[in-house]
């Protein structure tokens, strides 16, 4: 199979590994996309397991790469980290003036409603196209896990729960746990999936998917108790009430922390060690 | 003494400590300034030693705060970190269209030449005004060290070497070690200090100050071998040739690393542990 072209934008030595950034043309999204990839020392770890990191509203792949400090522990444990962008991009791609819809707010689903359905196919892009692309260009162990922050925590839970034999563990920081119940999720789902079609919302809602699992993938969640979005937008209470008592879920509500990358950075090591246990 | 007003801009829980950002009106610089401050857990460390961090060309206090990942080790060791901005700021402050002169490029000296001398008094601002201000508002142990990156590495060495009884250790990442010998430094010193007054340049050049020390403050330097500025702008060879063989200098030229914050993040823990040994 001929390798699709990948344009390298950045290449930095980091903790003995390499922090990379690329651009490629996405057929699924019909636009150019960037992604970042951390590789641990390829001599020590020629076939690393792969952690997917999904970012939050208004982020690109740069926020996690610059601010989470994940490279240190990933280099130590020999974990590769793939960080995609959060939506299709470009002047020809539908958008909205608010930060919580359109570009930067793809919600990791496949939109069915115009004008969004033309480009907003993030689920298929991630699980098929980008997944195939990086496996053509880099070598991994075959083990995968998935994590994310806020909207990306929603994405990690949804993608992980929909693919329980693919991802050996799931984790999230301040995830939107019950999107069908909260303003961010209702606005996104109404636009991307349609108001009259609320049955389809259940396919993209972790609080619904967790009730229908056939295989229990271990989950780790950290929430900051001082997160200003906790009650209104993240709604952990609803998700927790829908999760079976015997589900292997570790849920930490940590005092003092907010919604920022200072919170993510403080606990990213714990998440990487959690995933390493399950690879 | 009445406390000067400080406006808090940010307050984030981070690794059990607090990442703060403030704005205040500087009398020395005659403009409003921001600075960031990391405090470890004040219950565990009510009187922490203070590390000054000076940033590089075009940076503000945010670059280090967001990207270096220093909070983790500082929280563990109980070290406070003060991160000032890199120059005076504002529409009424002299500037230059290039990144290496004017706003974002104060070079941590006291300018003597018009139009720069009106506001560009970063040495006096840091060592007197900002130093007094933070000690009015926060409690420290009295022990201080100083570090920085690129132009800020120059600043750390110059300020540390000029105040050898104040700072117990000095460190730097990719510092401009011989500013009088390289394009960045020659342009800055010509503008700020004057071309006809090159004798004054020696007061702001680590390669000169290291030859006149009366007390040998320990120094740790990391340089990336793949730093594109290494030979032309940083000139470690000249500095090393001027440093006494018995000087307590640890100089690491590390393979693979460049000039970025990925390099700083990879070795910031080693620098914090170095300073902790000397407090």
Interface residues (C-beta under 8 A of the other chain):
Chain A: X12 X13 X14 X15 X16 X19 X66 X67 X69 X71 X72 X224 X226 X256 X257 X258 X260 X261 X262 X263 X265 X266
Chain B: X12 X13 X14 X15 X16 X19 X66 X67 X69 X71 X72 X224 X226 X256 X257 X258 X260 X261 X262 X263 X265 X266
